[in-house]
Amino acid sequence: MKLRIKDILQEKGLTSVAFSKMLGVSEVTISNLINGKTMPSLNTLEHAAEILNVPIWQLFADPAEIQTKDNTFITCPHCGREIQIEVK
């Protein structure tokens, strides 16, 4: 699964080098995350979302991609369950 970290970094005006330092991981780790070569732990995802000031779900989906009629639920592309979201 590919994360949206690269897109979010561009939106925030951050480099992958700066983000790697903020997250406390190597530049290679960030490169691997951006290129979908590795999946971080939940703790790392939570920390990344906190640093980037986005809800954790935005690491996986663009808000524009998940707009629904009531803007509160999306369907998980992996398990098919509905996930409640908060769009800011």
N, C-alpha and C positions, 0 to 999 in steps of 0.2 A: 504494500500500500504506500502510495506516495503522499508525503505530507506537503502542505502549502507553505512551508517555512520560507522558501525562496521568495514567493510572492509577498508574504507578509513583511519580510525584511525590506524588500523594495518599497512597499507602501510606507513603512516606518522610516525609511532612509538610513537603514543600518547595513553594515557590511557583515559578511559571514564571519570575518575575523573578529570584529567587535562582539558579535553575538556569541561566538565560541568562548570568549573571555568572560562575558557576563554569565553564561551558563556553566562555566567551569569545566568545559570539555575541550578536546583538541579540535583544530581546524579540520583535520581528516574526519573526525566524527561528524561534524556539521556537514561536510561535503557528502558523506555517506547517507546522512538523513535526507539531505536535499535531493539526492539522486535515487532515493528509495532502496539503497543497498542494505540498510539496517533499520530496525524499528526500536525506538527508545523505550525505556521502562515508563510506567505510568507516572512515577515520581518525576522523571525527566520531562515528560510531556506537560505535567502540571507546572513545573518550574519554568519551562519555555513559554507557556501561555501567560504566566504571571509576568515574566520579563517583557514579553511583547504586548502586554496589556490587552489581551484578547481572551474570550472564552475558549476553553480547550477544544470545543467542537470546530472552531474556526481553523485549527491546525489541519483539519481534514476536509473541510468544505467551505467554499466561498459563500458568504451570505446571499449573494445574488443567485446562486445555484439552488438554494433551498427555500426560496420564497414559496410559501403555500398560501392557500386561500385564507387561513386563519393565522399564519405566521407563528404557530406554536409547535407543530410537529413535522418531522421528516421521517422518511423510511430509511433505515440503515441498509446500505447496499450489500452488506455482507450477511446479516442474519434475517433481514426482512421485518424486524421489529420497528415499531414507531418509537421515536426518540423525541422527548419534549425539549424544545430549545427556547432560548431567549435571544432575539435579534436586537442588537443595540444600534 
